[in-house]
Structures are given as structure tokens and as C-alpha cells.
Amino acid sequence: MNTVKLARYLIGKTVVREIPGGRAVGRIVETEAYLSGDAASHFFRGPTPRNKSIYLAHGHAYVYFCYGAHFMLNVSAERAGAGGGILIRAFEPIEGIAWMQANRGNVRLRDLARGPGRLAAAFGISKLHDGVDLCGKEGEVWLGSTVRPRDKIGTSVRIGITKDAHRLLRFYEKGSPFVSGPKSLRK
């Protein structure tokens, strides 16, 4: 699987989480691709106990703790043994909104999952989800289908990195109010 193609393909798809009494669903509106040989990636120097899930076959969760503050949800994007991943940066809350707001402290809908740390907090993502097969529906979290057609996809540099920062590997649904980052990167 090509990491960049998968990062674009995921725009408009959903992330589904089983919760007490139902489901929480978020429609993906923003992703970032991290490629083999990418100095900004966690797998640049090769496999470690921390990043082993990014080396699983495409479609597995790679969850890590960032800045000592929040978790980040990524999707492995290449064949088993090859590093490649997609950071899910933002989604539009669709279902289970009250549960997500309780997880985030009742923030307004637009800010509920706008940014990767907020998204993971709203969805209750933790290290327990690292390595989960997101393509199967047996688990607590998985990737779901499209709930409505997506709008045009925009491309920009990635956000919050310094190495290989010039690469146009961030993808987002143009016009979505749920996309994160500065307005200059959301045109």
C-alpha cells in the first residue's frame, strides 16, 4: 500500500469506537503521511519497542504518548516489516458526541476532535489501543466506511515538526470547520 495514497483515501472515512450503550463515530477530515526514510517519523532510525506497531501490515493502530501530555492515533500504512504511517489529525464528530464531550470536558463541537491530541482524548484512545487491527470489526476501535461524499482534498506541509517539514504530506477536506492548524494551511 502506498502511504500517501492511503492518507488521501482515509479522508472522509470514519473511525468507530464501541462505547457503553452504543458507538462513537468520527469522520476523518485531516491526515498526515510519514514515509520510509522520513526524518520526522518515529521509525526513521528503525524498529524499537515503542514503534513496533508501525511495522505491522497496513491498517493497524500505532498509538504513542506525545509531549508527555496526550496520545496520538496513527494507522500503519505499508506491508508488514516496512515503516510507513498516517497520523489521524482531526475528525468531524458524528455519533456519540455527548460521550466524547464528557471525555474532553464539554468543549464546543468544532474543537472536540480538531487536532490529534484532542481527537485521541475525545475517543478515549490510549496505549491499550496500540497494535489493534483497525480493519477488523472485532475490536473496540476500527476504521469504517464513508458516511457522505467528501469535498475536495487540500494538501499542505505537515504541522508541528521541524525535520522534513517542507514536504507536502498533510491532507485535509477543504472547507471543513473541523480541520486543525492555522488558517493559512486550511485554504
Secondary structure, DSSP 8 states (H G I E B T S, - for coil): --HHHHHHHTTT-EEEEEETTEEEEEEEEEEEEE-TT-TTSTTTT---TTTGGGGSSTTBEEEEEETTTEEEEEEE-SSTTS--EEEEEEEEEEE-HHHHHHHHTS--GGGSSBSHHHHHHHHT--GGGTT-BTTSSSSSEEEE--SS----EEEE--SS--TTTTS--EEEETT-TT--S-GGG--
